[in-house]
Amino acid sequence: MLDVKAIIAEAEEKVGIDDPETSVSRNLEILLDSLNRDGQLSEESEAMAHQGFVGRAVDRIEGLKWMQEYPEIAEEVIDRPVFLTGLPRSGTTYFQYLFDRDRRFRLIRTWEAIMPNPPPGFDPESVTRRKEIEAEFNAKIAPKIEGFDALHLIDEDGPQECHVFMEQGVAAAGFFNLYDVPDFFDFLMSDLDLKVAYEVHKRQLQLLQWKLPRPHWALKYPNHVIAMEQILQVYPDARFVMTHRDPAQILASISKMSFTLRTARQAGAVDPHRVGRQMLGFIRRHIDRIMDFCTGPNADRVTHVDYYRLADDPANLLSEIHAGIGIDTPDDVRESIAGWRRENPKGKRGANKYTLEQFGIDEDEARELYSDYSRHFDIPSEAEGTAATA
């Protein structure tokens, strides 16, 4: 059984200070209760989960320790960050790689996500070894996940999303994709203090940029859409760029991803129909947050992006996106993005095949459930969107 007290105690011992963030421990307690009850972890997966939770707690508590020893870190300004978001599986990872070709932005690196400390500006010599460890980690995990390369775009020193930093605050909606933890997801959406979680997130960015140049952060995570109001409380000058794709296609894709990730962790067989039912509601609750924010007083903070145009001709579309967030599009940035697109055509890393039917989902039911979202943002079906840009 996974135990919150044991995990926090182990992390405290490793770092050498007590953990004062009791609300985060409460989040972890709810997650572990749900995981122990419904997760059906294998013995190996339970040991790996324990190790992972300890690691994230260590990262968080170490961040507090750095702040205690170097109070000036708390004065680091995160200036006008851009949050790259949208429903899960709506092209946000692809979009992130395009922003990574823009010299004006700073993105989280893959090795920084799993080994954020010490701050790289304080200890630049540690960076090479951390990259090596990250590569070893990916080499170990990839064989355990079917279609790893096609499932999620990732490179050794490429950009990474905010999931791991949200894990530090135990506020990552992606836990519900990794594990069968419906009670935790309900808690996350109703009672968890997302503002506190984003304060942990901000602290990590401050640590990463300390003693280094300060271009604007571009921060990708689909599940940022559930917390845009709280993000503005922590980052008052934040801007959002949101991708939009056929939600029925998204549902099939997130069901396949969740099924694959859970299969790598669960002791018994994963029921694909259970996954499908859960993801049907998972996407609907994300849509609810999008609709509330994008029809509210801060709707003008969001620049909206057609996934199909983005996939077809990102270099030209980027000028519209840049205009939406108040910047220009230099020629060298446009050329860099076009070059990456040529070098990474669709399907280069393999195909990721899935259907709604394999997860017991009726397409008409799903489209009706998501129809308000599709109408509001004028989103075509996957077939229509792909044909329009062919």
Phi, psi and omega in degrees: 000137176281134187232124185295319182296319179295320181294312181294319179298319179294319179294317179300319180295320180295321184274325178095012174222161176283152179268113181272353188271077186294332180294327177291320176299324177296318176303315181295322178299316179296317179298314183292324176300316180294320182291318178295327183279316190242348191288333179052045182288143170289165180301317179296318181293324178295319178295319178294321178296315177304312180299318180295318180293322175297316181300316180292324177294321176298314179303314182294313183290324174300321177301318176298321180294318176299319179297322178295319184279333181227079185302338181295341179300325181294344179271356179299128182267126173265098192269120174044057179294151177250121179264115180268113189213186185147172177304146176306138179073026180255018177096014183291327179292316176302315180300320179301318180295328177290317177297332179291344177274001183256112185300346183276354184241151177246124178245153175295135177270158182301317181289332176291328182295314184267346177220071186285342182243146003287161177306128186298333176289335178278324184226071183297336182292341180282346189296317182301314180294323180294323176296321179295319179296319179297318178296321178295322179297313180296321179296329180282320186277329186304315181296342182274349184240117182300132178062038186307312184296321182280336185291319185207121182295121180209140178228158186305313179242026181278179179285151180231155181277180186273005186307312184295324177291328174288332173297327179302319177272006184049052182224026181270117176299335179297346174303329181285343173276325179285324188225156175276085185228066183297324181294322177295319180297321176299317178298316179302318185279345185242321190237338184293138181278095183290334177298315178299319180299321179283341170291322173297316178303313180297318179303320180293321176296320179299318178296319183290327183268350180304129179069014179235165174303156189237063169293168182291142177282139167245118195238106185263132171189118180305320186285001169302337183296339181278354188224028185296325177296316180291326176301317180292334175292327181267325180237082188298336181256021180293151173235153182237140170237122190239124177274150180228128180221158178313115184294335176293320176294319177301316181299315178298319182292316181291330176294316178297315181297314181296318179300316182293315181294319179291324179300327180287348186240333189274142182289313180267180179293140177273129180278112183296329180289325175296317177301315181300316179297318180294318182287333175302314178285326179303312180291321179300320181289328172295317179300318179303317180292320178298312182296320179297314183288317187279359170244011183256191187291341181254020183301331182286356176283351188252129169258125186262143187230127175283115182305321187288321174293321180299314181291330184278316187210069187295327184299318179283324180292330184301329179296324176292319180294315178300319178299323180295330179257009170083029177229167179267182179234092179298152182301321183293328177290315178301317181293322179295318179293317178298322179295318178296321179298319179294323183281345184229066180292160179302134178089359183301324185259017178104168182261145177242097189264142180194159174219158175295324185300323182293346177250017174070026184255131174277123185299318181297320178298315181296316181295323177293320181297328184255011190296327180296321178295313181297319179293315185299320183256008177052055184265124179281168170293163180302317181296316180293317181295320180291319180294325183293336181251007182289000000 
